[in-house]
């Protein structure tokens, strides 16, 4: 007998919910109705529930304002089956992405809350709204023909990286009514993610970023002719600055504002430059820095070929649209990750540079950057500098650590706000020589909270006097923490940067990641001079595949105490960190495998390394004495920084027992064989 098909009750669910909203005097709009241009355009521009564009139509939508005059878009999706309210993953998060970080269109289409959260991400991606309410509602007819319903209410925001958090349990939509909405928003504002949840979401988003960047870069590389590598870097930087906006002061640039006009002064490049100029003005950057940024970007943005309309569209508008569509969501949700560093690495990954050049520009993984920051003992009162800052990934990691420490230890909101501003504007300094890389560093620090004030476009070895680059330009930067991943092609594999930076510090600690050979003879002259003034505290051998797919060099981390000469009797902690708990795969060869997987307590291992360097062997837990030992170096050598735990060749009692057991077993075996032979002879 054929199974009776269950009839959807979506029309009745929609009628019930809409009747509630009418009774609350709410000005809601149905799917085809106009709400406002910003929201409607965002829904049109975002990829649809089926993967296309232009078909994102929530069943109902409205815009409400709370007592603080903040606006909240409300997006509602209806379904008509009992089990179609929501689909969660194993971590109880909205499952709108598959394992390979591609949209899970089946879930987005079939489940009410998933669809509403999808619409909310469109608003987060393409508008200035950063806090959205996503509502799903479904139901069914019970055995008596009565309509039953269920409601899911989720908060989608920058704060939860667009993933969404359940607000509470509701039986109707009266929380949207004017008399209840402020209390509802207070409930929303009280939502918190645990650090574990936040870390997991960040890790997931970072994987998505890598996939999106790869797609974008290959798209531009294959389909946009005439753009050199610098042009691509500058176009990404310009597009992001133009679309970030500053609430209440600078509106984000929308794609439809680029008209592909040939009118002088109103070409697409002119429009983007004007928006960037307004953005930088409100950021209150030094005039010299603003001029340098605009001058650097102008040559690319105003080039004739990129502003020439073909079939009604310029190449600049097309590339701008690709960048906003592919990356917008990630920089708008404010990820505390080295966003532009990932971009930088992806771009260099498929350009035709020599292996030496690739080694020089390889990005320090974020978890290694955090390791260096902790080894350098960075806290809220540190003054941190980096003499080869690249895209500022190490400084981003330092800033994050400083802000976390401030938040954990300062309990006055006003004092915390002042401290956070001081950290960003006065306690970080980075120096980068290459203009295109410098541009990424500036952008990165702006994206991550604007610690861009003292990012300097100079040669740190010949053109830096140790003073602030902005504000207190006549004062020495009081550095007490130094972190570095130098260009390995520099003198002494980059130890020349270390000698210069440490020589300008009065106290503190330093942690650098550098080519392993720097400690085995390649930089012995630099090392000897460094040890006359500073102490080597630890030498850490890093995993050989740390930069798999990017570089093949063996690296080490060296940790120093500043301004205290190394003595012969000073203990150095040697750590073999070859097994850091992560399994890596080369994405070029293993596209279906994640590039990085925690397979052996990686986070705990990194934490243990920090504790071992700080406190010594009492902190041994996951590591053994084969991987950690305390030894000495010759301060007058400079080539003995990479040591392994000495092998103990003395026999133990266990060794004696094993040898004796094997010998007795051998003798008994021989006796039995001999006895068997003799018995055989007698038998004959």
N, C-alpha and C positions, 0 to 999 in steps of 0.2 A: 504494500500500500504506500503510495507516494506521501512523503512528509509534507504537511501543510505549511505553506510559506507564511512567515510572520510578516504582517503588514507594518510598515513604519508609521509611527505616530508623530513624526516631526512637525506636521502642520498644527497639531493640537498643542505640542510643546511650545512652539513659537507663539501661538495665540495666547497661551497661558502666561508666558513670560512677558510678552508685549502688553498684555492687559494689566499686569502688575505695574509696569513702568508708566502706563497711562494714568493709573490711579495715583502714582507718586508725582505726577505732573512733570515727568522727565522728557526733555526734548531729544528723544532718540531718533536715529535714522535707520531705515532698512537698507538692505544690501545695495540697491541701485541708487540710493539717495545721496546727496552731497552733504558732507559734514564740514570740512574745510579743505582748502587746496593742498596744504602741507601733508595732512594725513591721507587724503585721497590719492595724491601723487605718489606717496610712499607705497601705498598698497598696489598701485599700478606698476611701479618700477621693480618691486621685489619679485623674486621668482615665485611662481604660483604653486599651489598644492600638487600640481602635476608636473612641475619642472619648467613650465614655460614662463611667460610674463603677462601681466595685465589682467589676470583673472582672480585676484585676491579680493573677495567680496564677503566680509563678515555678515552674518545674518542680521545683526544689529550693532550699532556703534553710537557712542555719545562722548561728549567731552565735559567733564565735571571739574569744578574748582572748589578747593577746600578753604578753610578760614584764613590760611596763610597766603591765599591767592595763587596757590600752585595749581596748575592744570593737570588732569589725569585722563588720558584717552582710555575709554572702556570699550573692549572688543568682545562680542558675544557670538558664539557658534552653537547652533542647535543640531541635535541628532534625534533619531526616533526609535532606538533600540535599547533594550535593557542593559547590555554589557558594553555600550559604546561611549561611556563617559570619558575614560582616560586610559592611556597606555604608558606604564612606567618601565624603566630599566631595572637592573638588579640593584642599583643604588637608590631606588625610589625617586629617580629624577625623570622628568618628561623625556620620553624616548622619541625624539624627532630626528636623531642621527643614527646611522648604522655604524658598525665597527670601523669601516673604512672612511668614516667622516663624510659620507654623502647623505643627503636628506633621505629620511625614511618616509617616502611619499604615502605609503600604505597607511601608516599610523596617522600622518597629518590629515589624510582624507577621511579616515573612518572614525576617528575619536574626537569628540567635541572639544575637550580641553586642549588636546594636541593641536587642533586646528586654530584655536584661539591664541595659543602661545606662538604659533607660526606667524599669525597676523601681528602680534605684539612685537615680534622681532623685526618685522618690516618697518614698524614705526621707530623702533630703537635704531635701526640701520640708517633710515633715510630722513629723519626729522630731528628737531632739537629737543623733543620730549625724551626724558630719560627714565620716567616711571610710568608704567602702563599696567592696567588691570585686565587680565584675560579670564573670561568666564565661559565655561562649557556647561551645557544643560541637555539632558536626554531623558527618556522615559519609556514607558510601556503600559499596556492595558493588563490589569490583573485578571484573575479567574472570574471576577464579577463584572468585568468590563469597565472598572474604574481606572482613570489615568493616574499612574504613579510617576514621580519624577525624581531626579537627582541632579545636584549642582556641584560643580568644581570651580573654585575661585583661586586664581594664581596671580602672584605679583611678579612682573617681568621688569628687570631694571639693570642699570649699569652695575649696581651693587652685587647682583647675583649672576653677572656675566651673561645675562639674557636667557639663562636656563629656566628660571621661574621657581617660585617658592609658594607652597600652599599657604593661604592666609588663614583659613579656618573652615568650619562646617556650617553650611547655611541651607535653610529649607525654602527660602524665597529670595527675592532681590531687593528687599526693603533696606538693606545696608546702603543702597545707592540713593535712597530718598534724602532730601535735603537735611532733615532733622537727625539723620543717623550717619551721614557721610563722614563728618569730621571724626567721629568715634571709630569708624571703620579705618580711616587713614592712620589714626594713632595705632591701631592694631597692626596695620601694614608696616609702619615705621619701627615697630618693636621686633620685627622678624630678624633673626640672626642666623648666619651660617656658621657651623663649627669650622675650625681651622682645617680639619681633615676634609670636610666637604668642599671648602674653598680651594684647597690644594688640588683636590681631584678635578674640580671644574676647570681650574687654571690649566692643569695638565692636558685635559681634553681639548680645551680651546687652543692651546699651543700646537697640538697635533693638527687641528683644523687650519690654523694659520699657515703652517708649513705646507699643507696640501694646497691651500688657496694661493699662496705665493708662487709655488711651483707652476701651477696652472696659469696664473697671470703672466709670469715672466716668459714662459714658453709661448704664450699667445702673442705677447708684444714682439718677442724675438722673431717668431715665424711670420706674423701677419703685418707688422708695422715697419715698413722699409725706411731706411735712411736715419734711424735713431741709433746713435752710438751708445756705449755703456754709460757714459756720463749723462747723456740726455735722459736715459731711462731713470737713472737715480734722481735727477733733478725733477723730472715730471712727477714721480711718485711723491717726493717731498713737497712740491708745489701743490699737488692735488689734495694732499692730506691737510696742509695748512689752510687751504682755501675752504675746505669743507668742515673743519673743526668748529669754527665759530666760537664766540664768547657770549654766554647767555645775557640778554638784555643790552648788548653792546655791538656785537658783530654777528650778523646772521650768516649761517653756513651758505656757501655758494651751491645753488641747485643746478642740476644738469641742463634744465631748460633755459637757464640764464645765458648759456653759451649759444649764440644764434648763428654761428658760422658766418658772420658778417665780414665784408671786406672793407667796411668803413674805417678810415684812419682814426685811431684812438679807441675804437670799439670792436677790435678784433678779439677773438677768444682769448688770446694771450694777454691783451690789455686788461680784459675783465678779471682774469685770474690774478694778475699782478696787483690790481687795485684792491682786491679782496685780501691778498696776503699783506699788503701795506697796512690796511686797517687792522688786521689781526695782530701784526707785530707791534703796531703802535699801542694797542691795548695791553699787550704783554709787557710793555715798559722795558724793552730791551735797550741797551746802550745804542746811541745813534750810529756809532761806527759799526756795530754788529748788524743792525738793521740794514744799513747801506750795503754791507758786504753780502748779506743773504740775498737782497734784491738784485744786486749787481750780478751775482753768480747765477741766479735763476733767469734773469732777463734775457740773456743770449739765447737760451733754449726756447723760452716762452714766446718770444717775439720773432723767431726765425720765420722767414717767408713761407718756406715749404710746409711747415707744420700748421700754418694759419690759412692755407689755401683750401677753399671749399671745392670738394669733388663730389658730385651728385648731392649737393646741398649740405654736406657735412665736412668739417675740417678733421684732419688727423688728430689735432689736439683735443677736440671735443670727444672723439671716439676713444682715445686713450684715457682721458679724464673719466669718462663714463665707466670704462672697464675697471679702473682703479677703485672708484667709489663703490661700484657694484660688488666687486670681489673682496675688498678689504674694509669697507666702511664700518661694518659691524664690529670689527676687532679693535680698531682704534677709538671708536666711540664708547665702547664699554669700559675703557680705561684699564686694560690689562697691565698688571705690573710685571711685564716680561720684556725682554730685549726685542721688541717688535721690529725695529728697523735693523737690528743686527741680523735677525732671521732673513729679512728682505735682502740685506747686503750679501749674506752668504749664498743665498739662492741665486742672486744675479751673477756673482763671481763663479758660481759652480759650473755654469755652462758657457762662460766666456773663454776665449783662447789664450789664457795666460800660462806661463811656464809653471812648473811645479814649485819652484822657489817662490814665485809671486803668490801662488795659492797658499803656501805655508805662511806667508806674511800676512794675509788678510783673513785667515780662518777665524771664525767666531768662537769665543770661549763659551761652552755650554752653560746655561743659566745655573745649573746645580754646581758646576765647578767655580763659577763666579761667586756664588754664595759661600762656597768653601774658602776661597781666598779671603773674602770679607771677614769671615769668622776667625780665620787664622791670624789675620791682622788685628783682631780684637776690636773691631769697629762697634761703637755704641752711639748713643744719642749725642754725646759730647765730642765725638771724633771730628777731625779735620782731615779729609781724605783726598788724595790726589793720584792721578794716573798720567804718566808721561807719554803714553802712546795709546790714546783713549779709543781709537777706532770709532765704532758707532756708539760708544759710551755704555756698553753692556755691564762692565765692571762697576762703573759709577752708579748705574741704575740699581744694581744689586746692593751697593753700599747705602744708597739713599733709602731703599726699602728696609734694610736692617736698622738703620738709624730711626726711621719713622716708627717702626714696630716697637723699638726700645723706648722711644719717647711716649708712645701711647700706653705702654705697660707701666710706666713709672711716673707719669705726670697726670694728676687727677683733677686739675683745674682746667676746664674747657678753654678759658681765655689764655692761660699760660701755655697750653698745648698748641693752640693755634699760632702763637708767636714763635714757639720753638720749631714747629714744622716749617714756617716761613724762613726762619734763620738757617735751618738745615739745607733748604733748597737754594738759598741765595748766597750763603756765606761759608758753608762747611764742605763744599765739593768743588774740585777744580780738575779740569781735564785739558790736555793739550793734544792737538791733532794737526799734522802738517798738510795732508792731502785735502784740497778744497771739497772734492765730492764726498769724501768720508766725513769731513768736518760737518758738512751739511746734514748728513745722517745723524751725527752725534747731537747736533742742535735739535733736530726734529725729535729724536728719541727722548731727550730730556724734557722737551715741551710736552710730548705725549704722556710721559710718565709722571707729570706733576710739576714740570718746569723748574728743573735745576740747571737751566741753560746759561745762567748769568756768567759763570766763570769757565765756560768751554771756549778755549782759545785756539785760533788758527795760526799756530806758530811752530817753529822748530824747537822742541824742548831742550835739545842739546846745545844750541847756539844762540837762541833768541828768547830765553826765558830767564828772568831775574828773580823768580821766587815770589813775586808780588801778585796781589789780586788783579784780575783783568777787568773788574767792574766794581764800582762803588768805592771801596777802600784801596784805590789804585796806588797809593803811596805807602801802604802797609804790606808787610810780609805775610804771606799765607802761612798760618801756624800749623803746618802739616804734622800730624802724629800717626798717620796711617797711610801706607803706600801699597797699592795693588797694581799689578802689571801683567800683561801678556804682550811682550815686545815683538817687533818684527825680527824673525830669527836670522834674516840675512844681514842684520846690522852687526857691527863689530862685537866680537865675543858672544855671538848668538843673541845679542841684545843686552848683555851685561853692562854695556856702556850706559844704558838708560838707568840701570839700577845704581851704578856708582854715582851718577849725577844726582839722582833724586835723594838717595840716602845722605849724600854729602850736604844737602840743603836742609836737613831735618835735625832738630835738637834732641828729640825723644820719640818714643813710640815703637811701632812694629811694622813689618813689611811682609807681604806674601806675594810671590811671583810664580807664574807658570812659564817654563822656558824649555828649550830643547835640552834633553838629558845630557848631551855632550858638553854643555857649558860647564858642568861640574866635574868632567873627566879629562880636562886638558884644553878644550877649545877656548876657554876664557880664563886660563890660570892667572895671567897677569892682572886682569881686572879683579879676579877673586882675591888675590893676595892683598891688593890695595884696599879692597872692601873690608877684609878681615882685620886690617890695622885699626879700623874705626868702629866696626860693627860686629855683632855676634851672630853666627849661624846657629839657630836653635833646632832646626829640623830639616831633613831631606826626605822627600816623599816621592817614590817612584810611581808614576801614574800608569793607568792601563795603556797598553800599546795601541789598542783600537779606539782610543778616546775620540779621535777626529776621523773615524772611518768614513770613507767617501769624500772627505775633504782634504786630508793630509795624512801622510804616513810616518810622521816623525814621532820618535819616542820622547816623551816629555817628563819633566820632574817639577815638583813644587818645592821651593826653598823659602824658609821662614827666618826672618832676622829680628833681632832686638837692636834698635837704633842707638848709635852714639855710645857704644860700649865695646871696646876692642875685644876681639876673640882671644882667649888664652888657651894654652895647650891642654889644661885640665878641664876646660868647659865641656860639658856633656852635650853631644848632638844626638837627637832622636831620629833614627833611621827607620823608615816605614816602607815596606813593600806593599803598595796599594794596587798591585796588578789586578787583583780581584776586588773590584769596588761594588760588586753586587748587581751591576747592570749587564744585560746582554744586548749587544748592538748588532744591527744588520745594515749592510750597505743598501740603501734604498734603490740605487740604480739596478742592483742585481736581484733584490728581494722586495719587489713592489707590494707584495701582499703581507709583508711582515713589518710590524712597527719598528722604527729605527732604534728605539730605546725601550727596554722592558726591565722592570725591577724583578729579578729572578732569585736574588739571594740577600734580602734585607739591606738593600742599597742605602736607604735613608739612614738606617741605624749605623751602617759602616762609615758613612761620611761624618756622622755625629761623633763616632768613636775616635776617628782620626783627629778631630778638633780637640777632644778631651785628652788624647794621648800626648799631643804636642803641648798642651797647656799644663797637664798634671802628671804625666809620666805613666809608668807601667802598671800602677794601681788601677788604671782604667781599662786594662786588657779584658776583653770579653769575647767578641767575635774573632778577633785576631789572636794569633799564637806568637810565641817567642821566635818562631821561624820567620815571621813577617815583621816583627818589631824588636829592635834592640837599641841599647844606648851605648854609644861609642865615642870616639874622639877623632879629630882631624888635625893635620899639621897646618897651623896658620901660615906657614911660609911655603906651602905647596900649591894650594889652589886647584889641585886636580884629584882630590880624594873625597869629594862630596857625595859620591854615589857608592855607598857600601851596602853589602848584604850581611845578614846575620851570620857570624862565624859558625862553621860546622864543628861540633864536638866529636872528635875521633876517638875519645877514650871509651873502652868497652864498659858496659854497665852489667849489673848482675843479671838483668834480663837477657842481655846478649850472650853471657856465659851459659845460662840455662838453655837458651835456644840452640847454641852450638853443641853443648853436651848431649842434648836430646837428639839432635840430628846425627851425631856420631854414634850413639848407642843404637839408634834405629838402623843405621847402616851396618853395624857389627852384627846385630841380631839377624838382619836380612841375609848377610853372608853365611852365618852359621846354619840357618834354615836351608839355604841352597846347598851347602856342603853336605848336610845330613841327608837331604833328598837324593843327592848323587850317590852317596855311599849305600843307601838302601836299595837303590836301583842296581848297583853292581852286585850286591848280595843276592838279589832276586834272580840274577842270571846264573 
